[in-house]
Amino acid sequence: MEDQNVATQDERAIPPFDPARDHSARISRRLYNVIMGGLVIVGFAVIGACAALVTTPGFMLAVYQNYLPIMFGSVAASIAGIVVLNLGMKREGFGMALAGYALVVASIGFTTGLILPLYDLPSIANAFVGTAIIAALFTLLGATFPAFFARVQGVAMTALFALLVVSIVGGFMGVSMGWLDYAVILLFCGFIGFDTYRAQQCEATVKMAIFNAVQIWLDLVNVFIRLLAIVGRRN
């Protein structure tokens, strides 16, 4: 009876969000975390591979000659990946969810890879190490203080919208906003903690590991890009 009560309380703690109530085949919590962490690492490997591809002169020339179509195509692929991922979460099996993950990681990894050649290797290494430290710290905090991070999402989403508006307005007005990088890093630290908390509240299934890996990877990519902008030295 006590176990049933705990299960009921846990179920209520998860918002009525369809993927979070995934009832497909369960896996162990350890395997779930390994899959999720592995997919995040693969996402950063894709960024590195795209950066290596961009450094070839012929490919770089093709990118510059077709810059707008490539950018619009990348945005479209990212949106399509998110749609496919969410559709896959509502179906049996995890093939479609994995396809959505691949689309999101390939498109955003490609555009992020275009940025890396602009910076020297020590700057990229420093930004990567800083991102890894932040990831480890806020993953630990998200697991240690779940009650706090459970309430973060609403505030963080409001702050994200506000920063987006400020950055657009400031860009049109030509206002220097060096503080914005620090604000975005702080904001996505909160998202890392929240997404870590939510990942541990979800059912331990392959589909949920894929879904949460995408969320955490996107958080880390935002932190990495902003850290690179702060510490980076341009080539």
C-alpha positions as CSV (number, residue, x, y, z in Angstrom):
1,M,0.0,0.0,0.0
2,E,2.8,2.4,0.9
3,D,4.6,1.7,-2.4
4,Q,1.3,2.5,-4.3
5,N,1.0,5.8,-2.4
6,V,4.6,6.7,-3.3
7,A,4.0,5.8,-7.0
8,T,0.9,7.9,-7.0
9,Q,2.7,10.9,-5.5
10,D,5.5,10.5,-8.1
11,E,3.0,10.4,-10.9
12,R,1.4,13.6,-9.6
13,A,4.8,15.2,-9.4
14,I,5.2,14.8,-13.2
15,P,3.3,17.4,-15.2
16,P,0.5,16.0,-17.5
17,F,3.0,16.0,-20.4
18,D,2.6,12.9,-22.6
19,P,6.3,12.0,-23.1
20,A,6.9,12.1,-19.4
21,R,4.3,9.4,-18.9
22,D,6.0,7.0,-21.4
23,H,4.9,3.5,-20.5
24,S,7.0,1.6,-23.1
25,A,9.5,-1.1,-22.1
26,R,11.4,-0.1,-18.9
27,I,15.1,-0.2,-18.6
28,S,17.3,0.1,-15.5
29,R,17.9,3.7,-14.2
30,R,21.6,3.2,-14.7
31,L,21.3,2.2,-18.3
32,Y,18.8,5.0,-18.8
33,N,21.4,7.5,-17.5
34,V,24.2,5.9,-19.6
35,I,22.1,6.2,-22.8
36,M,21.2,9.8,-22.0
37,G,24.8,10.8,-21.2
38,G,26.1,9.0,-24.3
39,L,23.7,10.8,-26.6
40,V,24.8,14.1,-25.1
41,I,28.5,13.2,-25.8
42,V,27.6,12.1,-29.3
43,G,26.0,15.5,-29.9
44,F,29.3,17.3,-29.0
45,A,31.2,14.8,-31.2
46,V,28.9,15.8,-34.1
47,I,29.8,19.5,-33.5
48,G,33.5,18.6,-33.6
49,A,33.1,16.6,-36.8
50,C,31.2,19.5,-38.5
51,A,33.9,21.9,-37.4
52,A,36.5,19.7,-39.0
53,L,34.5,19.5,-42.2
54,V,34.1,23.3,-42.3
55,T,37.9,23.8,-42.3
56,T,38.3,22.3,-45.8
57,P,38.6,25.2,-48.3
58,G,36.1,23.8,-50.8
59,F,33.4,23.2,-48.3
60,M,33.9,26.7,-46.7
61,L,33.6,28.3,-50.1
62,A,30.4,26.4,-50.8
63,V,29.0,27.6,-47.4
64,Y,29.8,31.2,-48.2
65,Q,28.3,31.0,-51.7
66,N,25.1,29.4,-50.4
67,Y,24.9,31.0,-46.9
68,L,21.2,31.9,-46.7
69,P,19.8,28.6,-48.1
70,I,22.1,26.7,-45.8
71,M,21.0,28.7,-42.7
72,F,17.3,28.5,-43.6
73,G,17.7,24.8,-44.3
74,S,19.4,24.2,-40.9
75,V,16.6,26.1,-39.1
76,A,14.0,24.0,-41.0
77,A,15.8,20.8,-40.1
78,S,16.0,21.8,-36.5
79,I,12.2,22.4,-36.3
80,A,11.5,19.2,-38.2
81,G,13.7,17.3,-35.8
82,I,11.8,18.6,-32.8
83,V,8.5,17.7,-34.5
84,V,9.7,14.2,-35.4
85,L,11.0,13.7,-31.9
86,N,7.7,14.7,-30.3
87,L,5.8,12.5,-32.7
88,G,8.1,9.6,-31.9
89,M,7.5,10.0,-28.2
90,K,3.8,9.1,-28.8
91,R,4.5,5.9,-30.8
92,E,5.6,2.4,-30.0
93,G,9.4,1.9,-30.3
94,F,12.0,4.6,-30.3
95,G,13.1,4.7,-34.0
96,M,11.3,7.9,-34.8
97,A,12.4,9.6,-31.6
98,L,16.0,8.7,-32.5
99,A,15.5,10.1,-36.0
100,G,14.3,13.4,-34.4
101,Y,17.4,13.4,-32.2
102,A,19.6,12.9,-35.2
103,L,17.9,15.8,-37.1
104,V,18.2,18.2,-34.2
105,V,21.8,17.3,-33.5
106,A,23.0,17.3,-37.1
107,S,21.4,20.7,-37.9
108,I,22.4,22.6,-34.8
109,G,25.7,20.8,-34.6
110,F,26.4,21.9,-38.2
111,T,25.7,25.6,-37.5
112,T,27.7,25.5,-34.2
113,G,30.5,23.8,-36.1
114,L,30.6,26.8,-38.5
115,I,31.5,29.0,-35.5
116,L,34.4,27.0,-34.1
117,P,37.0,27.8,-36.9
118,L,36.6,31.5,-36.0
119,Y,38.4,30.8,-32.7
120,D,41.8,29.4,-31.7
121,L,42.1,25.9,-30.2
122,P,43.0,27.0,-26.6
123,S,39.8,29.1,-26.5
124,I,37.7,26.2,-27.7
125,A,39.3,23.9,-25.2
126,N,38.7,26.4,-22.4
127,A,35.1,26.8,-23.3
128,F,34.6,23.1,-23.5
129,V,36.2,22.5,-20.1
130,G,34.1,25.3,-18.6
131,T,30.9,23.8,-20.1
132,A,31.8,20.3,-18.7
133,I,32.4,21.8,-15.2
134,I,29.0,23.7,-15.3
135,A,27.3,20.5,-16.6
136,A,28.7,18.4,-13.8
137,L,27.9,21.0,-11.1
138,F,24.3,21.7,-12.1
139,T,23.6,18.1,-12.8
140,L,24.6,17.4,-9.2
141,L,22.6,20.4,-7.9
142,G,19.6,19.3,-9.9
143,A,19.7,15.9,-8.3
144,T,20.5,17.2,-4.8
145,F,17.9,20.0,-4.7
146,P,15.0,18.7,-6.7
147,A,12.4,20.9,-4.9
148,F,14.2,24.1,-5.9
149,F,14.7,23.2,-9.6
150,A,11.2,21.9,-9.9
151,R,10.1,25.5,-9.6
152,V,12.7,27.0,-11.9
153,Q,11.1,26.3,-15.3
154,G,8.5,29.0,-15.2
155,V,10.9,31.7,-14.1
156,A,13.6,30.6,-16.6
157,M,11.2,30.6,-19.5
158,T,10.1,34.1,-18.7
159,A,13.7,35.2,-18.3
160,L,14.6,33.6,-21.7
161,F,11.8,35.5,-23.5
162,A,12.9,38.7,-21.8
163,L,16.5,38.2,-22.8
164,L,15.5,37.4,-26.4
165,V,13.5,40.7,-26.6
166,V,16.3,42.7,-25.1
167,S,18.9,41.2,-27.5
168,I,16.7,41.9,-30.5
169,V,16.0,45.5,-29.5
170,G,19.6,46.1,-28.5
171,G,20.8,44.7,-31.8
172,F,18.6,47.1,-33.7
173,M,19.7,50.1,-31.5
174,G,23.4,49.1,-31.7
175,V,23.7,49.0,-27.9
176,S,26.7,47.1,-26.5
177,M,25.5,44.2,-24.4
178,G,28.5,42.4,-23.1
179,W,26.6,41.3,-20.0
180,L,24.2,39.3,-22.1
181,D,26.5,36.4,-22.5
182,Y,26.8,36.1,-18.7
183,A,23.0,36.3,-18.3
184,V,22.4,33.6,-20.9
185,I,25.0,31.3,-19.2
186,L,23.3,31.8,-15.8
187,L,19.9,31.2,-17.3
188,F,20.9,28.0,-19.0
189,C,22.5,26.8,-15.8
190,G,19.0,26.9,-14.3
191,F,17.7,24.9,-17.3
192,I,20.4,22.3,-16.9
193,G,19.4,21.8,-13.2
194,F,15.7,21.7,-14.2
195,D,16.2,19.3,-17.1
196,T,18.3,17.0,-14.9
197,Y,15.6,17.0,-12.3
198,R,12.9,16.3,-14.9
199,A,14.9,13.5,-16.5
200,Q,15.1,11.7,-13.1
201,Q,11.3,12.1,-12.6
202,C,10.5,10.5,-16.0
203,E,10.0,6.8,-16.6
204,A,13.4,5.0,-17.3
205,T,12.8,4.1,-21.0
206,V,14.9,4.5,-24.1
207,K,12.5,7.1,-25.6
208,M,12.7,9.2,-22.5
209,A,16.5,9.0,-22.5
210,I,16.5,10.3,-26.1
211,F,14.0,13.1,-25.3
212,N,15.9,14.3,-22.2
213,A,19.3,14.0,-23.9
214,V,18.2,16.5,-26.5
215,Q,17.0,19.0,-23.9
216,I,20.2,18.8,-21.9
217,W,22.4,18.9,-25.0
218,L,20.7,22.1,-26.2
219,D,21.2,23.6,-22.7
220,L,24.9,22.8,-22.9
221,V,25.4,24.0,-26.5
222,N,24.0,27.4,-25.4
223,V,26.4,27.5,-22.5
224,F,29.3,26.5,-24.7
225,I,28.7,29.1,-27.3
226,R,28.4,31.9,-24.8
227,L,31.5,30.8,-22.9
228,L,33.3,30.8,-26.2
229,A,32.2,34.3,-26.9
230,I,33.5,35.4,-23.5
231,V,36.9,33.6,-23.3
232,G,37.5,33.1,-27.1
233,R,40.3,34.7,-29.1
234,R,39.3,34.9,-32.8
235,N,41.6,33.5,-35.5
